[in-house]
Amino acid sequence: MSSETPDSTSFLERIRSKTKINPFIVLLGLTAALAAVFYGHFQERICLFVGTLFPIYMSVIAIESPDKEDDKHWCTYWVVFFSFTFVENYANLALELIPFYFLIKLAFLIWLFLPATNGANLIYNYLLVHFWSKYESNIDSVIDKGKEMYDTAKDKVKKKMN
């Protein structure tokens, strides 16, 4: 009888099927990153590296594959990642006061992008969709005003140039 449980086998197989990479290599890299962040070495850079490098690689694979489901997964990841990054940018000083913040952040990013956990999809469906739908008309209005301002400025520059 195998020492692995069916859940761990299916989790590892999902990593292999989604990433086309040996899941032990993926888990080893993620464990090394977690250990480095835990011990306080290059925390911000490791979070940025882990949160972008693997997802960029997987996004390129998704773009090149005929399957559209992986495209949706990685597009959703990037929307959630950049929404998180935007909020984090303004709350950075407060967040860094949280003990083990970068370790929590790294674990969160890994949870977001792993296809086996589908974290980005959960955040998108239960949080971001409601936020964007609530403020969509306001956002569209600001974008329209920005376009008008751009067009007006462009016309003024053209008139000055002539």
C-alpha positions as CSV (number, residue, x, y, z in Angstrom):
1,M,0.0,0.0,0.0
2,S,1.3,3.5,-0.9
3,S,2.2,5.9,1.8
4,E,0.6,8.7,-0.2
5,T,-3.0,9.5,0.4
6,P,-5.4,9.8,-2.6
7,D,-5.7,13.6,-2.0
8,S,-1.9,14.2,-2.1
9,T,-1.5,12.1,-5.2
10,S,-4.3,14.0,-7.0
11,F,-2.8,17.3,-5.8
12,L,0.6,16.4,-7.2
13,E,-0.9,15.0,-10.4
14,R,-2.9,18.3,-10.9
15,I,0.3,20.3,-10.5
16,R,2.0,18.0,-13.1
17,S,-0.9,18.1,-15.5
18,K,-1.4,21.9,-15.3
19,T,2.3,22.9,-15.3
20,K,3.9,20.1,-17.3
21,I,6.7,20.3,-14.6
22,N,7.7,17.7,-12.1
23,P,5.6,18.7,-9.0
24,F,8.4,18.0,-6.7
25,I,10.6,20.6,-8.4
26,V,7.7,23.1,-8.1
27,L,7.2,22.3,-4.5
28,L,10.9,22.4,-3.7
29,G,11.3,25.8,-5.3
30,L,8.3,27.1,-3.4
31,T,9.6,25.6,-0.1
32,A,13.0,27.2,-0.7
33,A,11.3,30.6,-1.3
34,L,9.1,30.2,1.8
35,A,12.2,29.3,3.9
36,A,14.2,32.3,2.6
37,V,11.3,34.7,3.4
38,F,10.8,33.1,6.8
39,Y,14.4,33.8,7.7
40,G,14.1,37.4,6.4
41,H,16.3,37.2,3.3
42,F,15.2,39.3,0.3
43,Q,11.6,39.1,1.3
44,E,10.1,41.7,-1.2
45,R,12.2,40.4,-4.1
46,I,11.3,36.8,-3.5
47,C,7.6,37.6,-3.3
48,L,7.9,39.5,-6.5
49,F,9.9,36.7,-8.1
50,V,7.6,33.9,-7.1
51,G,4.4,36.0,-7.7
52,T,5.5,36.8,-11.3
53,L,8.1,34.4,-12.8
54,F,6.1,31.1,-12.6
55,P,2.8,32.8,-13.6
56,I,4.6,34.5,-16.6
57,Y,5.9,31.1,-17.7
58,M,2.5,29.5,-17.3
59,S,0.8,32.4,-19.0
60,V,3.0,32.0,-22.1
61,I,2.2,28.3,-22.1
62,A,-1.5,29.1,-21.8
63,I,-1.4,31.6,-24.7
64,E,0.3,29.0,-26.9
65,S,-2.1,26.2,-26.0
66,P,-5.4,25.6,-27.8
67,D,-7.2,25.2,-24.4
68,K,-9.0,28.4,-23.4
69,E,-9.6,27.4,-19.8
70,D,-6.0,27.9,-18.9
71,D,-6.1,31.4,-20.6
72,K,-9.0,32.3,-18.3
73,H,-7.1,30.9,-15.2
74,W,-4.0,33.0,-15.8
75,C,-5.9,36.1,-16.9
76,T,-7.9,35.8,-13.6
77,Y,-4.6,35.4,-11.7
78,W,-3.2,38.6,-13.2
79,V,-6.3,40.6,-12.4
80,V,-6.3,39.4,-8.8
81,F,-2.5,39.8,-8.5
82,F,-2.5,43.4,-9.8
83,S,-5.6,44.3,-7.7
84,F,-3.7,43.0,-4.6
85,T,-0.6,44.8,-5.7
86,F,-2.5,48.1,-6.1
87,V,-4.1,47.8,-2.6
88,E,-0.8,46.7,-1.1
89,N,1.0,49.7,-2.6
90,Y,-1.2,52.1,-0.6
91,A,-1.4,50.0,2.6
92,N,2.3,49.0,2.5
93,L,3.4,50.6,5.7
94,A,0.6,49.2,7.8
95,L,1.0,45.7,6.2
96,E,4.7,45.5,7.0
97,L,3.8,45.9,10.7
98,I,2.1,42.5,10.6
99,P,4.4,39.8,11.9
100,F,5.6,37.5,9.2
101,Y,3.8,39.6,6.6
102,F,6.0,38.6,3.7
103,L,5.7,34.9,4.6
104,I,1.9,35.3,4.6
105,K,2.1,37.2,1.3
106,L,4.2,34.6,-0.3
107,A,1.9,31.8,0.8
108,F,-1.1,33.9,-0.5
109,L,0.5,34.4,-3.9
110,I,1.3,30.7,-4.2
111,W,-2.3,29.9,-3.2
112,L,-3.5,32.3,-5.8
113,F,-1.6,30.9,-8.8
114,L,-1.5,27.2,-8.2
115,P,-4.0,25.7,-10.6
116,A,-4.7,23.0,-8.0
117,T,-5.9,25.5,-5.4
118,N,-7.7,27.9,-7.8
119,G,-7.3,30.7,-5.3
120,A,-7.3,33.6,-7.9
121,N,-10.7,32.3,-9.2
122,L,-12.1,32.3,-5.7
123,I,-11.0,35.8,-4.9
124,Y,-12.2,37.1,-8.3
125,N,-15.6,35.5,-8.0
126,Y,-16.3,36.3,-4.4
127,L,-14.7,39.7,-4.1
128,L,-13.6,41.5,-7.2
129,V,-16.6,40.8,-9.4
130,H,-18.8,42.5,-6.7
131,F,-16.5,45.4,-6.3
132,W,-16.1,46.1,-10.0
133,S,-19.8,45.7,-10.8
134,K,-20.7,48.1,-7.9
135,Y,-18.3,50.8,-9.2
136,E,-18.3,50.0,-12.9
137,S,-20.4,53.1,-13.9
138,N,-18.1,55.4,-11.8
139,I,-15.0,53.8,-13.3
140,D,-16.4,54.2,-16.9
141,S,-17.3,57.8,-16.2
142,V,-13.7,58.5,-15.0
143,I,-12.3,56.8,-18.1
144,D,-14.6,58.7,-20.4
145,K,-13.6,62.0,-18.8
146,G,-9.9,61.0,-19.1
147,K,-10.5,60.3,-22.8
148,E,-12.1,63.7,-23.3
149,M,-9.2,65.5,-21.5
150,Y,-6.7,63.6,-23.7
151,D,-8.6,64.5,-26.9
152,T,-8.8,68.1,-25.8
153,A,-5.1,68.3,-25.0
154,K,-4.2,66.5,-28.2
155,D,-6.2,69.0,-30.2
156,K,-4.6,72.0,-28.4
157,V,-1.1,70.6,-29.1
158,K,-2.0,70.1,-32.8
159,K,-3.2,73.7,-33.0
160,K,0.0,75.0,-31.4
161,M,2.1,72.9,-33.7
162,N,0.4,74.3,-36.9
